[in-house]
Amino acid sequence: MGKVNAMFQDEQEAKYGRRTQITVEADVEIMYLNGYVDEKRITGIPCTWVWDEMSREAAEYWAVWEHVGANYTFEWMSIKSWVGSPVKKGE
């Protein structure tokens, strides 16, 4: 099969090769199991936005959710705000 376009070798790569690495920071509110409520800013959250799977905003949101879930034990949490910046090549 010939190239789909100059950027991709085949249809599979064209479909799944469209991605951007993003670093996200977020303001979250967490209630721990002991009832203590804390607001914190979390930085340096890695995110891979796959263009054809979801919006950039959704990818950033879920990256924050997964990061908090993997690193904190909590009763509930709320993502108050977040912002993402594409990672520059070489960083």
PDB file of N, CA, C and O in Angstrom, chain B, residues numbered from 101:
ATOM      1  N   MET B 101       0.848  -1.172   0.000  1.00  0.00           N
ATOM      2  CA  MET B 101       0.000   0.000   0.000  1.00  0.00           C
ATOM      3  C   MET B 101       0.895   1.237   0.000  1.00  0.00           C
ATOM      4  O   MET B 101       1.900   1.267   0.711  1.00  0.00           O
ATOM      5  N   GLY B 102       0.552   2.245  -0.776  1.00  0.00           N
ATOM      6  CA  GLY B 102       1.321   3.479  -0.843  1.00  0.00           C
ATOM      7  C   GLY B 102       1.089   4.351   0.368  1.00  0.00           C
ATOM      8  O   GLY B 102       0.224   4.065   1.196  1.00  0.00           O
ATOM      9  N   LYS B 103       1.855   5.403   0.467  1.00  0.00           N
ATOM     10  CA  LYS B 103       1.706   6.335   1.580  1.00  0.00           C
ATOM     11  C   LYS B 103       0.342   7.011   1.523  1.00  0.00           C
ATOM     12  O   LYS B 103      -0.162   7.331   0.447  1.00  0.00           O
ATOM     13  N   VAL B 104      -0.249   7.225   2.702  1.00  0.00           N
ATOM     14  CA  VAL B 104      -1.529   7.920   2.794  1.00  0.00           C
ATOM     15  C   VAL B 104      -1.304   9.398   2.541  1.00  0.00           C
ATOM     16  O   VAL B 104      -2.070  10.022   1.807  1.00  0.00           O
ATOM     17  N   ASN B 105      -0.281   9.958   3.125  1.00  0.00           N
ATOM     18  CA  ASN B 105       0.179  11.307   2.827  1.00  0.00           C
ATOM     19  C   ASN B 105       1.643  11.393   3.223  1.00  0.00           C
ATOM     20  O   ASN B 105       2.228  10.386   3.620  1.00  0.00           O
ATOM     21  N   ALA B 106       2.231  12.535   3.127  1.00  0.00           N
ATOM     22  CA  ALA B 106       3.667  12.662   3.377  1.00  0.00           C
ATOM     23  C   ALA B 106       4.043  12.387   4.830  1.00  0.00           C
ATOM     24  O   ALA B 106       5.196  12.057   5.110  1.00  0.00           O
ATOM     25  N   MET B 107       3.094  12.516   5.764  1.00  0.00           N
ATOM     26  CA  MET B 107       3.420  12.338   7.180  1.00  0.00           C
ATOM     27  C   MET B 107       3.320  10.893   7.642  1.00  0.00           C
ATOM     28  O   MET B 107       4.028  10.500   8.569  1.00  0.00           O
ATOM     29  N   PHE B 108       2.457  10.091   7.021  1.00  0.00           N
ATOM     30  CA  PHE B 108       2.175   8.758   7.528  1.00  0.00           C
ATOM     31  C   PHE B 108       2.447   7.687   6.482  1.00  0.00           C
ATOM     32  O   PHE B 108       2.284   7.911   5.282  1.00  0.00           O
ATOM     33  N   GLN B 109       2.867   6.513   6.965  1.00  0.00           N
ATOM     34  CA  GLN B 109       3.190   5.394   6.080  1.00  0.00           C
ATOM     35  C   GLN B 109       1.945   4.642   5.606  1.00  0.00           C
ATOM     36  O   GLN B 109       1.901   4.181   4.465  1.00  0.00           O
ATOM     37  N   ASP B 110       0.936   4.515   6.468  1.00  0.00           N
ATOM     38  CA  ASP B 110      -0.255   3.765   6.102  1.00  0.00           C
ATOM     39  C   ASP B 110      -1.464   4.307   6.869  1.00  0.00           C
ATOM     40  O   ASP B 110      -1.343   5.228   7.676  1.00  0.00           O
ATOM     41  N   GLU B 111      -2.624   3.720   6.601  1.00  0.00           N
ATOM     42  CA  GLU B 111      -3.852   4.214   7.229  1.00  0.00           C
ATOM     43  C   GLU B 111      -3.828   4.042   8.746  1.00  0.00           C
ATOM     44  O   GLU B 111      -4.324   4.904   9.471  1.00  0.00           O
ATOM     45  N   GLN B 112      -3.260   2.945   9.232  1.00  0.00           N
ATOM     46  CA  GLN B 112      -3.180   2.696  10.663  1.00  0.00           C
ATOM     47  C   GLN B 112      -2.364   3.795  11.338  1.00  0.00           C
ATOM     48  O   GLN B 112      -2.787   4.338  12.358  1.00  0.00           O
ATOM     49  N   GLU B 113      -1.215   4.125  10.788  1.00  0.00           N
ATOM     50  CA  GLU B 113      -0.380   5.175  11.361  1.00  0.00           C
ATOM     51  C   GLU B 113      -1.072   6.524  11.248  1.00  0.00           C
ATOM     52  O   GLU B 113      -0.982   7.349  12.158  1.00  0.00           O
ATOM     53  N   ALA B 114      -1.756   6.751  10.145  1.00  0.00           N
ATOM     54  CA  ALA B 114      -2.483   8.014   9.970  1.00  0.00           C
ATOM     55  C   ALA B 114      -3.556   8.150  11.038  1.00  0.00           C
ATOM     56  O   ALA B 114      -3.757   9.239  11.576  1.00  0.00           O
ATOM     57  N   LYS B 115      -4.246   7.062  11.354  1.00  0.00           N
ATOM     58  CA  LYS B 115      -5.315   7.107  12.340  1.00  0.00           C
ATOM     59  C   LYS B 115      -4.771   7.263  13.750  1.00  0.00           C
ATOM     60  O   LYS B 115      -5.300   8.057  14.529  1.00  0.00           O
ATOM     61  N   TYR B 116      -3.731   6.527  14.092  1.00  0.00           N
ATOM     62  CA  TYR B 116      -3.246   6.512  15.464  1.00  0.00           C
ATOM     63  C   TYR B 116      -1.989   7.339  15.676  1.00  0.00           C
ATOM     64  O   TYR B 116      -1.540   7.482  16.814  1.00  0.00           O
ATOM     65  N   GLY B 117      -1.412   7.884  14.626  1.00  0.00           N
ATOM     66  CA  GLY B 117      -0.191   8.665  14.762  1.00  0.00           C
ATOM     67  C   GLY B 117      -0.438  10.120  15.084  1.00  0.00           C
ATOM     68  O   GLY B 117       0.503  10.859  15.374  1.00  0.00           O
ATOM     69  N   ARG B 118      -1.685  10.542  15.037  1.00  0.00           N
ATOM     70  CA  ARG B 118      -2.012  11.938  15.307  1.00  0.00           C
ATOM     71  C   ARG B 118      -2.174  12.125  16.808  1.00  0.00           C
ATOM     72  O   ARG B 118      -3.257  11.942  17.364  1.00  0.00           O
ATOM     73  N   ARG B 119      -1.069  12.494  17.450  1.00  0.00           N
ATOM     74  CA  ARG B 119      -1.088  12.666  18.898  1.00  0.00           C
ATOM     75  C   ARG B 119      -0.153  13.798  19.289  1.00  0.00           C
ATOM     76  O   ARG B 119       0.786  14.132  18.567  1.00  0.00           O
ATOM     77  N   THR B 120      -0.430  14.376  20.441  1.00  0.00           N
ATOM     78  CA  THR B 120       0.390  15.460  20.971  1.00  0.00           C
ATOM     79  C   THR B 120       0.671  15.173  22.436  1.00  0.00           C
ATOM     80  O   THR B 120      -0.233  14.819  23.194  1.00  0.00           O
ATOM     81  N   GLN B 121       1.927  15.327  22.828  1.00  0.00           N
ATOM     82  CA  GLN B 121       2.309  15.193  24.235  1.00  0.00           C
ATOM     83  C   GLN B 121       2.076  16.543  24.912  1.00  0.00           C
ATOM     84  O   GLN B 121       2.509  17.579  24.408  1.00  0.00           O
ATOM     85  N   ILE B 122       1.396  16.525  26.042  1.00  0.00           N
ATOM     86  CA  ILE B 122       1.025  17.743  26.759  1.00  0.00           C
ATOM     87  C   ILE B 122       1.414  17.577  28.224  1.00  0.00           C
ATOM     88  O   ILE B 122       1.342  16.477  28.773  1.00  0.00           O
ATOM     89  N   THR B 123       1.826  18.675  28.854  1.00  0.00           N
ATOM     90  CA  THR B 123       2.022  18.705  30.295  1.00  0.00           C
ATOM     91  C   THR B 123       0.895  19.538  30.881  1.00  0.00           C
ATOM     92  O   THR B 123       0.650  20.662  30.445  1.00  0.00           O
ATOM     93  N   VAL B 124       0.212  18.977  31.875  1.00  0.00           N
ATOM     94  CA  VAL B 124      -0.972  19.617  32.445  1.00  0.00           C
ATOM     95  C   VAL B 124      -0.690  20.030  33.884  1.00  0.00           C
ATOM     96  O   VAL B 124       0.022  19.339  34.611  1.00  0.00           O
ATOM     97  N   GLU B 125      -1.258  21.168  34.287  1.00  0.00           N
ATOM     98  CA  GLU B 125      -1.282  21.528  35.702  1.00  0.00           C
ATOM     99  C   GLU B 125      -2.731  21.807  36.067  1.00  0.00           C
ATOM    100  O   GLU B 125      -3.509  22.297  35.248  1.00  0.00           O
ATOM    101  N   ALA B 126      -3.084  21.488  37.313  1.00  0.00           N
ATOM    102  CA  ALA B 126      -4.489  21.566  37.707  1.00  0.00           C
ATOM    103  C   ALA B 126      -4.637  22.016  39.147  1.00  0.00           C
ATOM    104  O   ALA B 126      -3.785  21.750  39.995  1.00  0.00           O
ATOM    105  N   ASP B 127      -5.744  22.708  39.403  1.00  0.00           N
ATOM    106  CA  ASP B 127      -6.163  23.029  40.760  1.00  0.00           C
ATOM    107  C   ASP B 127      -7.253  22.029  41.127  1.00  0.00           C
ATOM    108  O   ASP B 127      -8.275  21.933  40.447  1.00  0.00           O
ATOM    109  N   VAL B 128      -7.028  21.291  42.203  1.00  0.00           N
ATOM    110  CA  VAL B 128      -7.987  20.269  42.614  1.00  0.00           C
ATOM    111  C   VAL B 128      -8.341  20.447  44.083  1.00  0.00           C
ATOM    112  O   VAL B 128      -7.565  20.998  44.863  1.00  0.00           O
ATOM    113  N   GLU B 129      -9.509  19.977  44.439  1.00  0.00           N
ATOM    114  CA  GLU B 129      -9.935  19.932  45.833  1.00  0.00           C
ATOM    115  C   GLU B 129     -10.144  18.458  46.168  1.00  0.00           C
ATOM    116  O   GLU B 129     -10.844  17.736  45.457  1.00  0.00           O
ATOM    117  N   ILE B 130      -9.531  18.031  47.253  1.00  0.00           N
ATOM    118  CA  ILE B 130      -9.572  16.618  47.637  1.00  0.00           C
ATOM    119  C   ILE B 130     -10.063  16.497  49.076  1.00  0.00           C
ATOM    120  O   ILE B 130      -9.593  17.220  49.954  1.00  0.00           O
ATOM    121  N   MET B 131     -10.998  15.596  49.320  1.00  0.00           N
ATOM    122  CA  MET B 131     -11.361  15.246  50.691  1.00  0.00           C
ATOM    123  C   MET B 131     -10.783  13.856  50.960  1.00  0.00           C
ATOM    124  O   MET B 131     -11.138  12.872  50.311  1.00  0.00           O
ATOM    125  N   TYR B 132      -9.892  13.815  51.928  1.00  0.00           N
ATOM    126  CA  TYR B 132      -9.246  12.564  52.296  1.00  0.00           C
ATOM    127  C   TYR B 132     -10.176  11.704  53.149  1.00  0.00           C
ATOM    128  O   TYR B 132     -11.225  12.173  53.593  1.00  0.00           O
ATOM    129  N   LEU B 133      -9.803  10.480  53.371  1.00  0.00           N
ATOM    130  CA  LEU B 133     -10.635   9.537  54.119  1.00  0.00           C
ATOM    131  C   LEU B 133     -10.908   9.998  55.548  1.00  0.00           C
ATOM    132  O   LEU B 133     -11.921   9.616  56.133  1.00  0.00           O
ATOM    133  N   ASN B 134     -10.014  10.820  56.124  1.00  0.00           N
ATOM    134  CA  ASN B 134     -10.208  11.313  57.491  1.00  0.00           C
ATOM    135  C   ASN B 134     -11.110  12.555  57.535  1.00  0.00           C
ATOM    136  O   ASN B 134     -11.337  13.113  58.608  1.00  0.00           O
ATOM    137  N   GLY B 135     -11.624  12.990  56.377  1.00  0.00           N
ATOM    138  CA  GLY B 135     -12.525  14.136  56.328  1.00  0.00           C
ATOM    139  C   GLY B 135     -11.848  15.462  56.048  1.00  0.00           C
ATOM    140  O   GLY B 135     -12.528  16.466  55.835  1.00  0.00           O
ATOM    141  N   TYR B 136     -10.511  15.487  56.042  1.00  0.00           N
ATOM    142  CA  TYR B 136      -9.779  16.721  55.777  1.00  0.00           C
ATOM    143  C   TYR B 136      -9.916  17.094  54.300  1.00  0.00           C
ATOM    144  O   TYR B 136      -9.706  16.264  53.416  1.00  0.00           O
ATOM    145  N   VAL B 137     -10.271  18.358  54.048  1.00  0.00           N
ATOM    146  CA  VAL B 137     -10.413  18.859  52.682  1.00  0.00           C
ATOM    147  C   VAL B 137      -9.212  19.746  52.377  1.00  0.00           C
ATOM    148  O   VAL B 137      -8.872  20.635  53.158  1.00  0.00           O
ATOM    149  N   ASP B 138      -8.583  19.501  51.254  1.00  0.00           N
ATOM    150  CA  ASP B 138      -7.368  20.229  50.865  1.00  0.00           C
ATOM    151  C   ASP B 138      -7.499  20.706  49.434  1.00  0.00           C
ATOM    152  O   ASP B 138      -8.005  19.986  48.572  1.00  0.00           O
ATOM    153  N   GLU B 139      -7.043  21.922  49.184  1.00  0.00           N
ATOM    154  CA  GLU B 139      -6.953  22.432  47.814  1.00  0.00           C
ATOM    155  C   GLU B 139      -5.487  22.459  47.445  1.00  0.00           C
ATOM    156  O   GLU B 139      -4.651  22.904  48.232  1.00  0.00           O
ATOM    157  N   LYS B 140      -5.173  21.988  46.264  1.00  0.00           N
ATOM    158  CA  LYS B 140      -3.770  21.963  45.851  1.00  0.00           C
ATOM    159  C   LYS B 140      -3.643  22.168  44.354  1.00  0.00           C
ATOM    160  O   LYS B 140      -4.561  21.884  43.585  1.00  0.00           O
ATOM    161  N   ARG B 141      -2.487  22.664  43.965  1.00  0.00           N
ATOM    162  CA  ARG B 141      -2.129  22.777  42.557  1.00  0.00           C
ATOM    163  C   ARG B 141      -1.144  21.652  42.272  1.00  0.00           C
ATOM    164  O   ARG B 141      -0.126  21.505  42.949  1.00  0.00           O
ATOM    165  N   ILE B 142      -1.468  20.869  41.264  1.00  0.00           N
ATOM    166  CA  ILE B 142      -0.611  19.755  40.861  1.00  0.00           C
ATOM    167  C   ILE B 142      -0.026  20.115  39.492  1.00  0.00           C
ATOM    168  O   ILE B 142      -0.760  20.495  38.579  1.00  0.00           O
ATOM    169  N   THR B 143       1.274  19.997  39.357  1.00  0.00           N
ATOM    170  CA  THR B 143       1.933  20.340  38.096  1.00  0.00           C
ATOM    171  C   THR B 143       2.663  19.131  37.529  1.00  0.00           C
ATOM    172  O   THR B 143       2.885  18.137  38.220  1.00  0.00           O
ATOM    173  N   GLY B 144       3.023  19.236  36.278  1.00  0.00           N
ATOM    174  CA  GLY B 144       3.831  18.194  35.636  1.00  0.00           C
ATOM    175  C   GLY B 144       3.092  16.910  35.323  1.00  0.00           C
ATOM    176  O   GLY B 144       3.706  15.845  35.258  1.00  0.00           O
ATOM    177  N   ILE B 145       1.789  16.991  35.130  1.00  0.00           N
ATOM    178  CA  ILE B 145       0.999  15.792  34.824  1.00  0.00           C
ATOM    179  C   ILE B 145       1.153  15.479  33.334  1.00  0.00           C
ATOM    180  O   ILE B 145       0.795  16.308  32.497  1.00  0.00           O
ATOM    181  N   PRO B 146       1.672  14.314  32.990  1.00  0.00           N
ATOM    182  CA  PRO B 146       1.829  13.970  31.574  1.00  0.00           C
ATOM    183  C   PRO B 146       0.491  13.585  30.932  1.00  0.00           C
ATOM    184  O   PRO B 146      -0.361  12.961  31.564  1.00  0.00           O
ATOM    185  N   CYS B 147       0.333  13.967  29.682  1.00  0.00           N
ATOM    186  CA  CYS B 147      -0.897  13.676  28.954  1.00  0.00           C
ATOM    187  C   CYS B 147      -0.547  13.409  27.492  1.00  0.00           C
ATOM    188  O   CYS B 147       0.248  14.135  26.896  1.00  0.00           O
ATOM    189  N   THR B 148      -1.133  12.380  26.929  1.00  0.00           N
ATOM    190  CA  THR B 148      -1.016  12.128  25.496  1.00  0.00           C
ATOM    191  C   THR B 148      -2.392  12.322  24.888  1.00  0.00           C
ATOM    192  O   THR B 148      -3.317  11.555  25.156  1.00  0.00           O
ATOM    193  N   TRP B 149      -2.515  13.342  24.078  1.00  0.00           N
ATOM    194  CA  TRP B 149      -3.786  13.614  23.396  1.00  0.00           C
ATOM    195  C   TRP B 149      -3.764  12.918  22.049  1.00  0.00           C
ATOM    196  O   TRP B 149      -2.996  13.304  21.167  1.00  0.00           O
ATOM    197  N   VAL B 150      -4.595  11.897  21.876  1.00  0.00           N
ATOM    198  CA  VAL B 150      -4.754  11.205  20.600  1.00  0.00           C
ATOM    199  C   VAL B 150      -5.916  11.889  19.888  1.00  0.00           C
ATOM    200  O   VAL B 150      -7.069  11.760  20.301  1.00  0.00           O
ATOM    201  N   TRP B 151      -5.613  12.601  18.839  1.00  0.00           N
ATOM    202  CA  TRP B 151      -6.559  13.498  18.179  1.00  0.00           C
ATOM    203  C   TRP B 151      -7.868  12.830  17.787  1.00  0.00           C
ATOM    204  O   TRP B 151      -8.936  13.433  17.906  1.00  0.00           O
ATOM    205  N   ASP B 152      -7.792  11.598  17.324  1.00  0.00           N
ATOM    206  CA  ASP B 152      -8.983  10.941  16.800  1.00  0.00           C
ATOM    207  C   ASP B 152      -9.817  10.237  17.871  1.00  0.00           C
ATOM    208  O   ASP B 152     -10.865   9.673  17.558  1.00  0.00           O
ATOM    209  N   GLU B 153      -9.369  10.262  19.123  1.00  0.00           N
ATOM    210  CA  GLU B 153     -10.100   9.576  20.184  1.00  0.00           C
ATOM    211  C   GLU B 153     -10.982  10.504  21.003  1.00  0.00           C
ATOM    212  O   GLU B 153     -12.090  10.126  21.383  1.00  0.00           O
ATOM    213  N   MET B 154     -10.507  11.712  21.280  1.00  0.00           N
ATOM    214  CA  MET B 154     -11.269  12.646  22.108  1.00  0.00           C
ATOM    215  C   MET B 154     -10.724  14.049  21.928  1.00  0.00           C
ATOM    216  O   MET B 154      -9.688  14.252  21.293  1.00  0.00           O
ATOM    217  N   SER B 155     -11.429  15.008  22.490  1.00  0.00           N
ATOM    218  CA  SER B 155     -10.971  16.392  22.410  1.00  0.00           C
ATOM    219  C   SER B 155      -9.747  16.590  23.302  1.00  0.00           C
ATOM    220  O   SER B 155      -9.489  15.798  24.209  1.00  0.00           O
ATOM    221  N   ARG B 156      -9.006  17.648  23.033  1.00  0.00           N
ATOM    222  CA  ARG B 156      -7.844  17.962  23.866  1.00  0.00           C
ATOM    223  C   ARG B 156      -8.286  18.219  25.306  1.00  0.00           C
ATOM    224  O   ARG B 156      -7.638  17.755  26.245  1.00  0.00           O
ATOM    225  N   GLU B 157      -9.378  18.951  25.485  1.00  0.00           N
ATOM    226  CA  GLU B 157      -9.864  19.257  26.827  1.00  0.00           C
ATOM    227  C   GLU B 157     -10.184  17.974  27.600  1.00  0.00           C
ATOM    228  O   GLU B 157      -9.852  17.854  28.779  1.00  0.00           O
ATOM    229  N   ALA B 158     -10.822  17.030  26.937  1.00  0.00           N
ATOM    230  CA  ALA B 158     -11.156  15.768  27.589  1.00  0.00           C
ATOM    231  C   ALA B 158      -9.892  14.991  27.944  1.00  0.00           C
ATOM    232  O   ALA B 158      -9.808  14.416  29.029  1.00  0.00           O
ATOM    233  N   ALA B 159      -8.917  14.966  27.053  1.00  0.00           N
ATOM    234  CA  ALA B 159      -7.667  14.252  27.325  1.00  0.00           C
ATOM    235  C   ALA B 159      -6.958  14.851  28.536  1.00  0.00           C
ATOM    236  O   ALA B 159      -6.448  14.119  29.384  1.00  0.00           O
ATOM    237  N   GLU B 160      -6.925  16.185  28.619  1.00  0.00           N
ATOM    238  CA  GLU B 160      -6.277  16.842  29.755  1.00  0.00           C
ATOM    239  C   GLU B 160      -7.026  16.541  31.058  1.00  0.00           C
ATOM    240  O   GLU B 160      -6.411  16.239  32.081  1.00  0.00           O
ATOM    241  N   TYR B 161      -8.357  16.629  31.009  1.00  0.00           N
ATOM    242  CA  TYR B 161      -9.179  16.345  32.191  1.00  0.00           C
ATOM    243  C   TYR B 161      -8.919  14.929  32.705  1.00  0.00           C
ATOM    244  O   TYR B 161      -8.681  14.732  33.896  1.00  0.00           O
ATOM    245  N   TRP B 162      -8.964  13.947  31.809  1.00  0.00           N
ATOM    246  CA  TRP B 162      -8.785  12.561  32.235  1.00  0.00           C
ATOM    247  C   TRP B 162      -7.361  12.293  32.699  1.00  0.00           C
ATOM    248  O   TRP B 162      -7.145  11.430  33.550  1.00  0.00           O
ATOM    249  N   ALA B 163      -6.391  13.010  32.161  1.00  0.00           N
ATOM    250  CA  ALA B 163      -5.015  12.864  32.649  1.00  0.00           C
ATOM    251  C   ALA B 163      -4.925  13.317  34.106  1.00  0.00           C
ATOM    252  O   ALA B 163      -4.259  12.676  34.920  1.00  0.00           O
ATOM    253  N   VAL B 164      -5.597  14.423  34.432  1.00  0.00           N
ATOM    254  CA  VAL B 164      -5.619  14.900  35.820  1.00  0.00           C
ATOM    255  C   VAL B 164      -6.327  13.874  36.703  1.00  0.00           C
ATOM    256  O   VAL B 164      -5.814  13.499  37.758  1.00  0.00           O
ATOM    257  N   TRP B 165      -7.493  13.425  36.277  1.00  0.00           N
ATOM    258  CA  TRP B 165      -8.268  12.446  37.059  1.00  0.00           C
ATOM    259  C   TRP B 165      -7.438  11.190  37.338  1.00  0.00           C
ATOM    260  O   TRP B 165      -7.389  10.717  38.473  1.00  0.00           O
ATOM    261  N   GLU B 166      -6.791  10.654  36.310  1.00  0.00           N
ATOM    262  CA  GLU B 166      -5.989   9.434  36.473  1.00  0.00           C
ATOM    263  C   GLU B 166      -4.793   9.680  37.387  1.00  0.00           C
ATOM    264  O   GLU B 166      -4.446   8.818  38.194  1.00  0.00           O
ATOM    265  N   HIS B 167      -4.158  10.849  37.270  1.00  0.00           N
ATOM    266  CA  HIS B 167      -3.004  11.174  38.116  1.00  0.00           C
ATOM    267  C   HIS B 167      -3.414  11.231  39.592  1.00  0.00           C
ATOM    268  O   HIS B 167      -2.752  10.645  40.448  1.00  0.00           O
ATOM    269  N   VAL B 168      -4.506  11.937  39.879  1.00  0.00           N
ATOM    270  CA  VAL B 168      -4.973  12.042  41.268  1.00  0.00           C
ATOM    271  C   VAL B 168      -5.369  10.663  41.791  1.00  0.00           C
ATOM    272  O   VAL B 168      -5.016  10.301  42.913  1.00  0.00           O
ATOM    273  N   GLY B 169      -6.094   9.901  40.991  1.00  0.00           N
ATOM    274  CA  GLY B 169      -6.508   8.564  41.411  1.00  0.00           C
ATOM    275  C   GLY B 169      -5.341   7.628  41.693  1.00  0.00           C
ATOM    276  O   GLY B 169      -5.429   6.766  42.567  1.00  0.00           O
ATOM    277  N   ALA B 170      -4.255   7.795  40.959  1.00  0.00           N
ATOM    278  CA  ALA B 170      -3.092   6.921  41.128  1.00  0.00           C
ATOM    279  C   ALA B 170      -2.180   7.360  42.271  1.00  0.00           C
ATOM    280  O   ALA B 170      -1.378   6.563  42.758  1.00  0.00           O
ATOM    281  N   ASN B 171      -2.290   8.616  42.704  1.00  0.00           N
ATOM    282  CA  ASN B 171      -1.321   9.145  43.662  1.00  0.00           C
ATOM    283  C   ASN B 171      -1.907   9.585  45.001  1.00  0.00           C
ATOM    284  O   ASN B 171      -1.152   9.926  45.912  1.00  0.00           O
ATOM    285  N   TYR B 172      -3.207   9.586  45.140  1.00  0.00           N
ATOM    286  CA  TYR B 172      -3.850  10.018  46.376  1.00  0.00           C
ATOM    287  C   TYR B 172      -4.955   9.038  46.746  1.00  0.00           C
ATOM    288  O   TYR B 172      -5.598   8.447  45.879  1.00  0.00           O
ATOM    289  N   THR B 173      -5.165   8.877  48.052  1.00  0.00           N
ATOM    290  CA  THR B 173      -6.288   8.093  48.551  1.00  0.00           C
ATOM    291  C   THR B 173      -7.299   9.093  49.075  1.00  0.00           C
ATOM    292  O   THR B 173      -6.988   9.866  49.981  1.00  0.00           O
ATOM    293  N   PHE B 174      -8.509   9.094  48.522  1.00  0.00           N
ATOM    294  CA  PHE B 174      -9.461  10.147  48.855  1.00  0.00           C
ATOM    295  C   PHE B 174     -10.888   9.619  48.886  1.00  0.00           C
ATOM    296  O   PHE B 174     -11.201   8.566  48.331  1.00  0.00           O
ATOM    297  N   GLU B 175     -11.741  10.390  49.556  1.00  0.00           N
ATOM    298  CA  GLU B 175     -13.176  10.103  49.590  1.00  0.00           C
ATOM    299  C   GLU B 175     -13.825  10.672  48.324  1.00  0.00           C
ATOM    300  O   GLU B 175     -14.605   9.996  47.654  1.00  0.00           O
ATOM    301  N   TRP B 176     -13.490  11.921  48.013  1.00  0.00           N
ATOM    302  CA  TRP B 176     -13.954  12.542  46.771  1.00  0.00           C
ATOM    303  C   TRP B 176     -12.944  13.588  46.345  1.00  0.00           C
ATOM    304  O   TRP B 176     -12.093  14.012  47.127  1.00  0.00           O
ATOM    305  N   MET B 177     -13.054  13.992  45.099  1.00  0.00           N
ATOM    306  CA  MET B 177     -12.183  15.042  44.582  1.00  0.00           C
ATOM    307  C   MET B 177     -12.906  15.803  43.493  1.00  0.00           C
ATOM    308  O   MET B 177     -13.819  15.291  42.845  1.00  0.00           O
ATOM    309  N   SER B 178     -12.473  17.050  43.308  1.00  0.00           N
ATOM    310  CA  SER B 178     -13.043  17.904  42.282  1.00  0.00           C
ATOM    311  C   SER B 178     -11.917  18.607  41.546  1.00  0.00           C
ATOM    312  O   SER B 178     -11.023  19.182  42.167  1.00  0.00           O
ATOM    313  N   ILE B 179     -11.962  18.558  40.233  1.00  0.00           N
ATOM    314  CA  ILE B 179     -10.991  19.280  39.423  1.00  0.00           C
ATOM    315  C   ILE B 179     -11.590  20.664  39.187  1.00  0.00           C
ATOM    316  O   ILE B 179     -12.581  20.810  38.471  1.00  0.00           O
ATOM    317  N   LYS B 180     -10.980  21.666  39.793  1.00  0.00           N
ATOM    318  CA  LYS B 180     -11.527  23.019  39.715  1.00  0.00           C
ATOM    319  C   LYS B 180     -11.121  23.724  38.424  1.00  0.00           C
ATOM    320  O   LYS B 180     -11.925  24.438  37.824  1.00  0.00           O
ATOM    321  N   SER B 181      -9.896  23.528  38.006  1.00  0.00           N
ATOM    322  CA  SER B 181      -9.426  24.105  36.744  1.00  0.00           C
ATOM    323  C   SER B 181      -8.173  23.361  36.312  1.00  0.00           C
ATOM    324  O   SER B 181      -7.512  22.708  37.119  1.00  0.00           O
ATOM    325  N   TRP B 182      -7.856  23.471  35.018  1.00  0.00           N
ATOM    326  CA  TRP B 182      -6.640  22.864  34.507  1.00  0.00           C
ATOM    327  C   TRP B 182      -6.210  23.602  33.259  1.00  0.00           C
ATOM    328  O   TRP B 182      -7.010  24.259  32.594  1.00  0.00           O
ATOM    329  N   VAL B 183      -4.935  23.480  32.956  1.00  0.00           N
ATOM    330  CA  VAL B 183      -4.379  24.071  31.738  1.00  0.00           C
ATOM    331  C   VAL B 183      -3.267  23.147  31.253  1.00  0.00           C
ATOM    332  O   VAL B 183      -2.499  22.601  32.046  1.00  0.00           O
ATOM    333  N   GLY B 184      -3.200  22.987  29.945  1.00  0.00           N
ATOM    334  CA  GLY B 184      -2.174  22.130  29.365  1.00  0.00           C
ATOM    335  C   GLY B 184      -1.335  22.894  28.362  1.00  0.00           C
ATOM    336  O   GLY B 184      -1.809  23.811  27.692  1.00  0.00           O
ATOM    337  N   SER B 185      -0.085  22.497  28.277  1.00  0.00           N
ATOM    338  CA  SER B 185       0.842  23.090  27.310  1.00  0.00           C
ATOM    339  C   SER B 185       1.525  21.970  26.544  1.00  0.00           C
ATOM    340  O   SER B 185       2.042  21.037  27.160  1.00  0.00           O
ATOM    341  N   PRO B 186       1.542  22.034  25.221  1.00  0.00           N
ATOM    342  CA  PRO B 186       2.262  21.015  24.462  1.00  0.00           C
ATOM    343  C   PRO B 186       3.738  20.972  24.863  1.00  0.00           C
ATOM    344  O   PRO B 186       4.363  22.007  25.094  1.00  0.00           O
ATOM    345  N   VAL B 187       4.271  19.782  24.941  1.00  0.00           N
ATOM    346  CA  VAL B 187       5.685  19.601  25.272  1.00  0.00           C
ATOM    347  C   VAL B 187       6.501  19.927  24.023  1.00  0.00           C
ATOM    348  O   VAL B 187       6.236  19.412  22.937  1.00  0.00           O
ATOM    349  N   LYS B 188       7.487  20.783  24.202  1.00  0.00           N
ATOM    350  CA  LYS B 188       8.365  21.130  23.074  1.00  0.00           C
ATOM    351  C   LYS B 188       9.331  19.983  22.834  1.00  0.00           C
ATOM    352  O   LYS B 188       9.821  19.362  23.777  1.00  0.00           O
ATOM    353  N   LYS B 189       9.594  19.714  21.595  1.00  0.00           N
ATOM    354  CA  LYS B 189      10.538  18.630  21.265  1.00  0.00           C
ATOM    355  C   LYS B 189      11.880  18.906  21.943  1.00  0.00           C
ATOM    356  O   LYS B 189      12.369  20.036  21.959  1.00  0.00           O
ATOM    357  N   GLY B 190      12.452  17.856  22.495  1.00  0.00           N
ATOM    358  CA  GLY B 190      13.726  17.984  23.187  1.00  0.00           C
ATOM    359  C   GLY B 190      13.592  18.205  24.682  1.00  0.00           C
ATOM    360  O   GLY B 190      14.600  18.236  25.389  1.00  0.00           O
ATOM    361  N   GLU B 191      12.366  18.362  25.185  1.00  0.00           N
ATOM    362  CA  GLU B 191      12.180  18.544  26.628  1.00  0.00           C
ATOM    363  C   GLU B 191      11.893  17.215  27.286  1.00  0.00           C
ATOM    364  O   GLU B 191      11.706  17.156  28.502  1.00  0.00           O
TER     365      GLU B 191
END
